[in-house]
Amino acid sequence: MSRNKKELQREVYNITDANRLRLRLEGEGLKDTSIKGSIIEGSDLRTISLENCNLEDSTFIKVNMQGCNMSDATVKNCKFIDCDLRWGIKPEGFEGYNKFENTRL
């Protein structure tokens, strides 16, 4: 009996100028994703992979990012409002390159 198997191709997203984007992630999360000039609101990204991510000029509102490994991500000129960023690994200069309002680091 032969089976036709489709090989799964991983999609990589480049998100630019999105307004009020809500993310629901499965699998490898945001690995290799670029988000620029966007607003991400009310999303649960706990322990999601941010490997090779490029997050620039974006606003994160009420986003739970507890335990995210951002060590090799580029995160610059972002604003985090009412977010939770505890227990994760952040890239060098993270706090100097970004703005935080009522956010737990």
Phi and psi in radians as a Rosetta constraint file:
Dihedral C 1 N 2 CA 2 C 2 CIRCULARHARMONIC -1.794 0.35
Dihedral N 2 CA 2 C 2 N 3 CIRCULARHARMONIC 2.538 0.35
Dihedral C 2 N 3 CA 3 C 3 CIRCULARHARMONIC -2.057 0.35
Dihedral N 3 CA 3 C 3 N 4 CIRCULARHARMONIC 2.411 0.35
Dihedral C 3 N 4 CA 4 C 4 CIRCULARHARMONIC -1.536 0.35
Dihedral N 4 CA 4 C 4 N 5 CIRCULARHARMONIC 2.051 0.35
Dihedral C 4 N 5 CA 5 C 5 CIRCULARHARMONIC -1.951 0.35
Dihedral N 5 CA 5 C 5 N 6 CIRCULARHARMONIC 2.207 0.35
Dihedral C 5 N 6 CA 6 C 6 CIRCULARHARMONIC -1.527 0.35
Dihedral N 6 CA 6 C 6 N 7 CIRCULARHARMONIC 2.290 0.35
Dihedral C 6 N 7 CA 7 C 7 CIRCULARHARMONIC -1.357 0.35
Dihedral N 7 CA 7 C 7 N 8 CIRCULARHARMONIC 2.301 0.35
Dihedral C 7 N 8 CA 8 C 8 CIRCULARHARMONIC -1.345 0.35
Dihedral N 8 CA 8 C 8 N 9 CIRCULARHARMONIC 2.209 0.35
Dihedral C 8 N 9 CA 9 C 9 CIRCULARHARMONIC -1.827 0.35
Dihedral N 9 CA 9 C 9 N 10 CIRCULARHARMONIC 2.185 0.35
Dihedral C 9 N 10 CA 10 C 10 CIRCULARHARMONIC -1.313 0.35
Dihedral N 10 CA 10 C 10 N 11 CIRCULARHARMONIC 2.253 0.35
Dihedral C 10 N 11 CA 11 C 11 CIRCULARHARMONIC -1.597 0.35
Dihedral N 11 CA 11 C 11 N 12 CIRCULARHARMONIC 2.420 0.35
Dihedral C 11 N 12 CA 12 C 12 CIRCULARHARMONIC -1.986 0.35
Dihedral N 12 CA 12 C 12 N 13 CIRCULARHARMONIC 2.323 0.35
Dihedral C 12 N 13 CA 13 C 13 CIRCULARHARMONIC -1.940 0.35
Dihedral N 13 CA 13 C 13 N 14 CIRCULARHARMONIC 2.497 0.35
Dihedral C 13 N 14 CA 14 C 14 CIRCULARHARMONIC -2.085 0.35
Dihedral N 14 CA 14 C 14 N 15 CIRCULARHARMONIC 1.953 0.35
Dihedral C 14 N 15 CA 15 C 15 CIRCULARHARMONIC -1.891 0.35
Dihedral N 15 CA 15 C 15 N 16 CIRCULARHARMONIC 2.116 0.35
Dihedral C 15 N 16 CA 16 C 16 CIRCULARHARMONIC -2.312 0.35
Dihedral N 16 CA 16 C 16 N 17 CIRCULARHARMONIC 2.382 0.35
Dihedral C 16 N 17 CA 17 C 17 CIRCULARHARMONIC 0.956 0.35
Dihedral N 17 CA 17 C 17 N 18 CIRCULARHARMONIC 0.705 0.35
Dihedral C 17 N 18 CA 18 C 18 CIRCULARHARMONIC -1.534 0.35
Dihedral N 18 CA 18 C 18 N 19 CIRCULARHARMONIC 2.467 0.35
Dihedral C 18 N 19 CA 19 C 19 CIRCULARHARMONIC -1.977 0.35
Dihedral N 19 CA 19 C 19 N 20 CIRCULARHARMONIC 2.133 0.35
Dihedral C 19 N 20 CA 20 C 20 CIRCULARHARMONIC 1.028 0.35
Dihedral N 20 CA 20 C 20 N 21 CIRCULARHARMONIC 0.885 0.35
Dihedral C 20 N 21 CA 21 C 21 CIRCULARHARMONIC -1.389 0.35
Dihedral N 21 CA 21 C 21 N 22 CIRCULARHARMONIC 2.261 0.35
Dihedral C 21 N 22 CA 22 C 22 CIRCULARHARMONIC -1.924 0.35
Dihedral N 22 CA 22 C 22 N 23 CIRCULARHARMONIC 2.240 0.35
Dihedral C 22 N 23 CA 23 C 23 CIRCULARHARMONIC -1.825 0.35
Dihedral N 23 CA 23 C 23 N 24 CIRCULARHARMONIC 2.369 0.35
Dihedral C 23 N 24 CA 24 C 24 CIRCULARHARMONIC -2.201 0.35
Dihedral N 24 CA 24 C 24 N 25 CIRCULARHARMONIC 1.960 0.35
Dihedral C 24 N 25 CA 25 C 25 CIRCULARHARMONIC -1.961 0.35
Dihedral N 25 CA 25 C 25 N 26 CIRCULARHARMONIC 2.535 0.35
Dihedral C 25 N 26 CA 26 C 26 CIRCULARHARMONIC -2.314 0.35
Dihedral N 26 CA 26 C 26 N 27 CIRCULARHARMONIC 2.804 0.35
Dihedral C 26 N 27 CA 27 C 27 CIRCULARHARMONIC 1.185 0.35
Dihedral N 27 CA 27 C 27 N 28 CIRCULARHARMONIC -2.144 0.35
Dihedral C 27 N 28 CA 28 C 28 CIRCULARHARMONIC -1.463 0.35
Dihedral N 28 CA 28 C 28 N 29 CIRCULARHARMONIC 0.107 0.35
Dihedral C 28 N 29 CA 29 C 29 CIRCULARHARMONIC 1.193 0.35
Dihedral N 29 CA 29 C 29 N 30 CIRCULARHARMONIC -2.255 0.35
Dihedral C 29 N 30 CA 30 C 30 CIRCULARHARMONIC -1.725 0.35
Dihedral N 30 CA 30 C 30 N 31 CIRCULARHARMONIC 0.254 0.35
Dihedral C 30 N 31 CA 31 C 31 CIRCULARHARMONIC -0.878 0.35
Dihedral N 31 CA 31 C 31 N 32 CIRCULARHARMONIC 2.279 0.35
Dihedral C 31 N 32 CA 32 C 32 CIRCULARHARMONIC 1.147 0.35
Dihedral N 32 CA 32 C 32 N 33 CIRCULARHARMONIC 0.353 0.35
Dihedral C 32 N 33 CA 33 C 33 CIRCULARHARMONIC -1.665 0.35
Dihedral N 33 CA 33 C 33 N 34 CIRCULARHARMONIC 2.565 0.35
Dihedral C 33 N 34 CA 34 C 34 CIRCULARHARMONIC -2.035 0.35
Dihedral N 34 CA 34 C 34 N 35 CIRCULARHARMONIC 2.199 0.35
Dihedral C 34 N 35 CA 35 C 35 CIRCULARHARMONIC -2.191 0.35
Dihedral N 35 CA 35 C 35 N 36 CIRCULARHARMONIC 2.045 0.35
Dihedral C 35 N 36 CA 36 C 36 CIRCULARHARMONIC -2.297 0.35
Dihedral N 36 CA 36 C 36 N 37 CIRCULARHARMONIC 2.368 0.35
Dihedral C 36 N 37 CA 37 C 37 CIRCULARHARMONIC 1.033 0.35
Dihedral N 37 CA 37 C 37 N 38 CIRCULARHARMONIC 0.644 0.35
Dihedral C 37 N 38 CA 38 C 38 CIRCULARHARMONIC -2.147 0.35
Dihedral N 38 CA 38 C 38 N 39 CIRCULARHARMONIC 2.870 0.35
Dihedral C 38 N 39 CA 39 C 39 CIRCULARHARMONIC -2.024 0.35
Dihedral N 39 CA 39 C 39 N 40 CIRCULARHARMONIC 2.109 0.35
Dihedral C 39 N 40 CA 40 C 40 CIRCULARHARMONIC -1.969 0.35
Dihedral N 40 CA 40 C 40 N 41 CIRCULARHARMONIC 2.153 0.35
Dihedral C 40 N 41 CA 41 C 41 CIRCULARHARMONIC -2.299 0.35
Dihedral N 41 CA 41 C 41 N 42 CIRCULARHARMONIC 2.408 0.35
Dihedral C 41 N 42 CA 42 C 42 CIRCULARHARMONIC 1.073 0.35
Dihedral N 42 CA 42 C 42 N 43 CIRCULARHARMONIC 0.700 0.35
Dihedral C 42 N 43 CA 43 C 43 CIRCULARHARMONIC -1.936 0.35
Dihedral N 43 CA 43 C 43 N 44 CIRCULARHARMONIC 2.648 0.35
Dihedral C 43 N 44 CA 44 C 44 CIRCULARHARMONIC -1.873 0.35
Dihedral N 44 CA 44 C 44 N 45 CIRCULARHARMONIC 1.844 0.35
Dihedral C 44 N 45 CA 45 C 45 CIRCULARHARMONIC -1.996 0.35
Dihedral N 45 CA 45 C 45 N 46 CIRCULARHARMONIC 0.428 0.35
Dihedral C 45 N 46 CA 46 C 46 CIRCULARHARMONIC -0.928 0.35
Dihedral N 46 CA 46 C 46 N 47 CIRCULARHARMONIC 2.295 0.35
Dihedral C 46 N 47 CA 47 C 47 CIRCULARHARMONIC 0.976 0.35
Dihedral N 47 CA 47 C 47 N 48 CIRCULARHARMONIC 0.366 0.35
Dihedral C 47 N 48 CA 48 C 48 CIRCULARHARMONIC -1.336 0.35
Dihedral N 48 CA 48 C 48 N 49 CIRCULARHARMONIC 2.507 0.35
Dihedral C 48 N 49 CA 49 C 49 CIRCULARHARMONIC -1.274 0.35
Dihedral N 49 CA 49 C 49 N 50 CIRCULARHARMONIC 2.227 0.35
Dihedral C 49 N 50 CA 50 C 50 CIRCULARHARMONIC -1.982 0.35
Dihedral N 50 CA 50 C 50 N 51 CIRCULARHARMONIC 0.511 0.35
Dihedral C 50 N 51 CA 51 C 51 CIRCULARHARMONIC -1.070 0.35
Dihedral N 51 CA 51 C 51 N 52 CIRCULARHARMONIC 2.227 0.35
Dihedral C 51 N 52 CA 52 C 52 CIRCULARHARMONIC 1.025 0.35
Dihedral N 52 CA 52 C 52 N 53 CIRCULARHARMONIC 0.448 0.35
Dihedral C 52 N 53 CA 53 C 53 CIRCULARHARMONIC -1.402 0.35
Dihedral N 53 CA 53 C 53 N 54 CIRCULARHARMONIC 2.646 0.35
Dihedral C 53 N 54 CA 54 C 54 CIRCULARHARMONIC -2.165 0.35
Dihedral N 54 CA 54 C 54 N 55 CIRCULARHARMONIC 1.791 0.35
Dihedral C 54 N 55 CA 55 C 55 CIRCULARHARMONIC -1.955 0.35
Dihedral N 55 CA 55 C 55 N 56 CIRCULARHARMONIC 1.917 0.35
Dihedral C 55 N 56 CA 56 C 56 CIRCULARHARMONIC -2.370 0.35
Dihedral N 56 CA 56 C 56 N 57 CIRCULARHARMONIC 2.533 0.35
Dihedral C 56 N 57 CA 57 C 57 CIRCULARHARMONIC 0.884 0.35
Dihedral N 57 CA 57 C 57 N 58 CIRCULARHARMONIC 0.661 0.35
Dihedral C 57 N 58 CA 58 C 58 CIRCULARHARMONIC -2.109 0.35
Dihedral N 58 CA 58 C 58 N 59 CIRCULARHARMONIC 2.799 0.35
Dihedral C 58 N 59 CA 59 C 59 CIRCULARHARMONIC -2.055 0.35
Dihedral N 59 CA 59 C 59 N 60 CIRCULARHARMONIC 2.260 0.35
Dihedral C 59 N 60 CA 60 C 60 CIRCULARHARMONIC -1.951 0.35
Dihedral N 60 CA 60 C 60 N 61 CIRCULARHARMONIC 2.092 0.35
Dihedral C 60 N 61 CA 61 C 61 CIRCULARHARMONIC -2.071 0.35
Dihedral N 61 CA 61 C 61 N 62 CIRCULARHARMONIC 2.149 0.35
Dihedral C 61 N 62 CA 62 C 62 CIRCULARHARMONIC 0.904 0.35
Dihedral N 62 CA 62 C 62 N 63 CIRCULARHARMONIC 0.855 0.35
Dihedral C 62 N 63 CA 63 C 63 CIRCULARHARMONIC -1.872 0.35
Dihedral N 63 CA 63 C 63 N 64 CIRCULARHARMONIC 2.223 0.35
Dihedral C 63 N 64 CA 64 C 64 CIRCULARHARMONIC -1.597 0.35
Dihedral N 64 CA 64 C 64 N 65 CIRCULARHARMONIC 1.954 0.35
Dihedral C 64 N 65 CA 65 C 65 CIRCULARHARMONIC -2.101 0.35
Dihedral N 65 CA 65 C 65 N 66 CIRCULARHARMONIC 0.535 0.35
Dihedral C 65 N 66 CA 66 C 66 CIRCULARHARMONIC -1.022 0.35
Dihedral N 66 CA 66 C 66 N 67 CIRCULARHARMONIC 2.298 0.35
Dihedral C 66 N 67 CA 67 C 67 CIRCULARHARMONIC 1.339 0.35
Dihedral N 67 CA 67 C 67 N 68 CIRCULARHARMONIC 0.155 0.35
Dihedral C 67 N 68 CA 68 C 68 CIRCULARHARMONIC -1.272 0.35
Dihedral N 68 CA 68 C 68 N 69 CIRCULARHARMONIC 2.393 0.35
Dihedral C 68 N 69 CA 69 C 69 CIRCULARHARMONIC -1.644 0.35
Dihedral N 69 CA 69 C 69 N 70 CIRCULARHARMONIC 1.846 0.35
Dihedral C 69 N 70 CA 70 C 70 CIRCULARHARMONIC -1.875 0.35
Dihedral N 70 CA 70 C 70 N 71 CIRCULARHARMONIC 0.265 0.35
Dihedral C 70 N 71 CA 71 C 71 CIRCULARHARMONIC -0.978 0.35
Dihedral N 71 CA 71 C 71 N 72 CIRCULARHARMONIC -0.606 0.35
Dihedral C 71 N 72 CA 72 C 72 CIRCULARHARMONIC -1.957 0.35
Dihedral N 72 CA 72 C 72 N 73 CIRCULARHARMONIC 0.331 0.35
Dihedral C 72 N 73 CA 73 C 73 CIRCULARHARMONIC -1.599 0.35
Dihedral N 73 CA 73 C 73 N 74 CIRCULARHARMONIC 2.706 0.35
Dihedral C 73 N 74 CA 74 C 74 CIRCULARHARMONIC -1.748 0.35
Dihedral N 74 CA 74 C 74 N 75 CIRCULARHARMONIC 2.024 0.35
Dihedral C 74 N 75 CA 75 C 75 CIRCULARHARMONIC -2.246 0.35
Dihedral N 75 CA 75 C 75 N 76 CIRCULARHARMONIC 1.748 0.35
Dihedral C 75 N 76 CA 76 C 76 CIRCULARHARMONIC -2.370 0.35
Dihedral N 76 CA 76 C 76 N 77 CIRCULARHARMONIC 2.527 0.35
Dihedral C 76 N 77 CA 77 C 77 CIRCULARHARMONIC 0.989 0.35
Dihedral N 77 CA 77 C 77 N 78 CIRCULARHARMONIC 0.602 0.35
Dihedral C 77 N 78 CA 78 C 78 CIRCULARHARMONIC -1.768 0.35
Dihedral N 78 CA 78 C 78 N 79 CIRCULARHARMONIC 2.728 0.35
Dihedral C 78 N 79 CA 79 C 79 CIRCULARHARMONIC -2.116 0.35
Dihedral N 79 CA 79 C 79 N 80 CIRCULARHARMONIC 2.237 0.35
Dihedral C 79 N 80 CA 80 C 80 CIRCULARHARMONIC -1.983 0.35
Dihedral N 80 CA 80 C 80 N 81 CIRCULARHARMONIC 2.042 0.35
Dihedral C 80 N 81 CA 81 C 81 CIRCULARHARMONIC -2.073 0.35
Dihedral N 81 CA 81 C 81 N 82 CIRCULARHARMONIC 2.144 0.35
Dihedral C 81 N 82 CA 82 C 82 CIRCULARHARMONIC 0.971 0.35
Dihedral N 82 CA 82 C 82 N 83 CIRCULARHARMONIC 0.692 0.35
Dihedral C 82 N 83 CA 83 C 83 CIRCULARHARMONIC -1.817 0.35
Dihedral N 83 CA 83 C 83 N 84 CIRCULARHARMONIC 2.880 0.35
Dihedral C 83 N 84 CA 84 C 84 CIRCULARHARMONIC -2.139 0.35
Dihedral N 84 CA 84 C 84 N 85 CIRCULARHARMONIC 1.938 0.35
Dihedral C 84 N 85 CA 85 C 85 CIRCULARHARMONIC -2.008 0.35
Dihedral N 85 CA 85 C 85 N 86 CIRCULARHARMONIC 0.330 0.35
Dihedral C 85 N 86 CA 86 C 86 CIRCULARHARMONIC -1.201 0.35
Dihedral N 86 CA 86 C 86 N 87 CIRCULARHARMONIC 2.716 0.35
Dihedral C 86 N 87 CA 87 C 87 CIRCULARHARMONIC 1.166 0.35
Dihedral N 87 CA 87 C 87 N 88 CIRCULARHARMONIC 0.114 0.35
Dihedral C 87 N 88 CA 88 C 88 CIRCULARHARMONIC -1.713 0.35
Dihedral N 88 CA 88 C 88 N 89 CIRCULARHARMONIC 3.006 0.35
Dihedral C 88 N 89 CA 89 C 89 CIRCULARHARMONIC -1.785 0.35
Dihedral N 89 CA 89 C 89 N 90 CIRCULARHARMONIC 2.149 0.35
Dihedral C 89 N 90 CA 90 C 90 CIRCULARHARMONIC -1.859 0.35
Dihedral N 90 CA 90 C 90 N 91 CIRCULARHARMONIC 2.643 0.35
Dihedral C 90 N 91 CA 91 C 91 CIRCULARHARMONIC -1.230 0.35
Dihedral N 91 CA 91 C 91 N 92 CIRCULARHARMONIC 2.792 0.35
Dihedral C 91 N 92 CA 92 C 92 CIRCULARHARMONIC -1.027 0.35
Dihedral N 92 CA 92 C 92 N 93 CIRCULARHARMONIC 2.338 0.35
Dihedral C 92 N 93 CA 93 C 93 CIRCULARHARMONIC 1.391 0.35
Dihedral N 93 CA 93 C 93 N 94 CIRCULARHARMONIC 0.137 0.35
Dihedral C 93 N 94 CA 94 C 94 CIRCULARHARMONIC -0.911 0.35
Dihedral N 94 CA 94 C 94 N 95 CIRCULARHARMONIC -0.863 0.35
Dihedral C 94 N 95 CA 95 C 95 CIRCULARHARMONIC -1.246 0.35
Dihedral N 95 CA 95 C 95 N 96 CIRCULARHARMONIC -0.458 0.35
Dihedral C 95 N 96 CA 96 C 96 CIRCULARHARMONIC -1.411 0.35
Dihedral N 96 CA 96 C 96 N 97 CIRCULARHARMONIC -0.470 0.35
Dihedral C 96 N 97 CA 97 C 97 CIRCULARHARMONIC -1.570 0.35
Dihedral N 97 CA 97 C 97 N 98 CIRCULARHARMONIC -0.165 0.35
Dihedral C 97 N 98 CA 98 C 98 CIRCULARHARMONIC -2.285 0.35
Dihedral N 98 CA 98 C 98 N 99 CIRCULARHARMONIC 2.947 0.35
Dihedral C 98 N 99 CA 99 C 99 CIRCULARHARMONIC -2.034 0.35
Dihedral N 99 CA 99 C 99 N 100 CIRCULARHARMONIC 2.561 0.35
Dihedral C 99 N 100 CA 100 C 100 CIRCULARHARMONIC -2.338 0.35
Dihedral N 100 CA 100 C 100 N 101 CIRCULARHARMONIC 2.276 0.35
Dihedral C 100 N 101 CA 101 C 101 CIRCULARHARMONIC -2.211 0.35
Dihedral N 101 CA 101 C 101 N 102 CIRCULARHARMONIC 2.101 0.35
Dihedral C 101 N 102 CA 102 C 102 CIRCULARHARMONIC 0.880 0.35
Dihedral N 102 CA 102 C 102 N 103 CIRCULARHARMONIC 0.751 0.35
Dihedral C 102 N 103 CA 103 C 103 CIRCULARHARMONIC -2.038 0.35
Dihedral N 103 CA 103 C 103 N 104 CIRCULARHARMONIC 2.411 0.35
Dihedral C 103 N 104 CA 104 C 104 CIRCULARHARMONIC -1.578 0.35
Dihedral N 104 CA 104 C 104 N 105 CIRCULARHARMONIC 2.052 0.35
